[in-house]
Amino acid sequence: MSSDNERSEDPGDGAPEQLALIRETVRKAKVPRAKPRTWRGAALAKELPVARVLVNKGVLHLDQYFDYAVPEELDAEARPGVRVRVRFGAGGRNVRGGRREGGGLIDGFLVERLAESDYPGALAALASVVSTEPVLGPELLALARSVADRYAGSLADVLQLAVPPRNARAESRPSPEPLPPPPAPSPGSWERYAQGPAFLRALAEGGAPRAVWTALPGPHWPEEIARAMAATLASGRGALVVVPDGRTAARVDAALTALLGPGRHALLTADSGPEKRYREWLAVRRGSVRAVVGTRAAMFAPVADLGLVAVWDDGDASHSDDNAPFPHVREVLELRAAHGRCAFLLGGTSCTVEAAQLVESGWALPLRADREQLRTAAPLVRTVGDGELVRDGAARAARLPSLAWQTVRDGLRSGPVLVQVPRRGYAPRLACERCREPARCRHCAGPLQAPDQQALDCAWCGRAETSWHCAACGSHRLRAQIVGARRTAEELGRAFPAVPVRTSGRDHILDSVPDVPALVVSTPGAEPVAEGGYAAALLLDGWAMVGRPDLRAGEEALRRWTAAASLVRGQPEGGTVVVVAEPTLRPVQALVRWDPVGHARRELAERAELGFPPVSRMAAVTGGPEALTAFLAAAELPPEAEVLGPVPVPVTGPGRPRRPGDAPHGESWERVLLRVPPGSGAGLAAALKTAQAARMSRGSGEQVRIRVDPPDIG
């Protein structure tokens, strides 16, 4: 016998025996006890005993709400918007005492509480409330539903993108008290734009203007975004700005902090880490902060009383999500502006075709500077033609003409020089050898290709082309030119041995470089900012960018070129840009004139004539040949839908990374493009979603992938 059970004169020593007696009495009592997660025998909530739950299952045939019973013990915690755990997949057979039991535990969101359910069978009970923090509000839920319907996806998949994972430590900390609205800012550098001060004034007065902003080159655009946000905050409303990457977000973050001070905005980027990012997101959700600067996922940020949504550089591929249902930032913010009746600002140094369409349709107004302001801010742009390359044999061997060498020498006397080199792996499209007009299919206007270097066929509809001739000049000869760029840094280092050569690319991206003579070799999108601006810039291998097999090749090349040239000093300060490409190409001429809007408008007119996006709506359906045929046969497409294809999908080689949408290694997939005229996009998305849901409910083995508005259609 242990000393703990020995009797003592102290009356308190009898407590263990008394507790044991109480436990034994409770054990023998015939009182039903509720078991968490099944709650067998537990009483239900007296008011609103039904919880409508969205389960975290992204499959389309389960894209609906499910009703669960609310135990009385969870009545106070089970509020709309909280995260819950439920049992799912038990079926209707395992019912005890009028309560469904069994199934696996799964996460979900409690959408609303009801007095009764329209489901006639037995309900399972909520297993638990994960957190009492309401993270899913009505506005975010409505936005997620609109996005899911537009992209033929499921609501659960959209919410996985919209609501960040829970972090208990961040959730337990209170958010700071909200600060009062700041005073309206002065226009500052917005005065360079004719309608700039009026735009800021409309934001400060509570208006909802919509504008497509073509920013002047130079370092002022982060401050201009910050002033637009500050004007919106001055009206007592919130502001949201989405940028392509963390480096750009850091520039806007610094400008906003310098203008308003700390504590007035949240920075939502992946670089922040899960805990800090969730803490910032909660501060926005709780209303402590009404301004948000972030990357792609921030497009769903639950900003209270939203007054402005803005996106910078909407043509960047980072704005298109790689996870189903693949929403684009621009389209999501358009939905938010329309549903929330708030202001909309689409900005960039270039102009996409979609931005031009917003202006042409009257949905948004242009916000541009006059030519005098542009001449002051933009650098001098010079071109190099094939004639000079032919005369300069040594420069052709080194891939740099004499004009480029002279520009580098002159620029290095006063500061750093930027050299932009396209990434490796760009595949050229076929074009007319005489006039460089892209070779198009006569049936669907898709790009022609020669997979076996002999026979021509269309990359969209797959039809063979046996008698192609150029519609512009009548020539029958094709060309595909691309120049390698692997030795650029080595060649420049040997040519200028006394000058440091720095590189910036995917493996190592520089944020900034000092204002000292240096050669900075960068891939598109990784150009560091130079203090005081670059003295000059070389844009090499123009054919590698313009000649890509992509409908957006010209637009993308011009966007990359203007982004790099915007980092160069203005022409009055001696800034010079040399683009090594055919001078007669449309993107090159647009760069020389610094007229991205004119280029976008012309592209839009041609796409309208040929039925290309964004004038039409497209969807890409990819899968195995048999699965693709069965899917198209079962889908009830709109009568006006046009089926292009199928065409084979390029096979990913062994050892190479598999991108979203690529076929699994060892499998041969095909792709079909579905095209509908304006006004039929919603019908196409609904038909594809219904067909995919029916296919998944039958348990079809082979996978079929759907992507509405694919960014790359060839």
Disulfide bonds with the S-S distance in Angstrom:
none
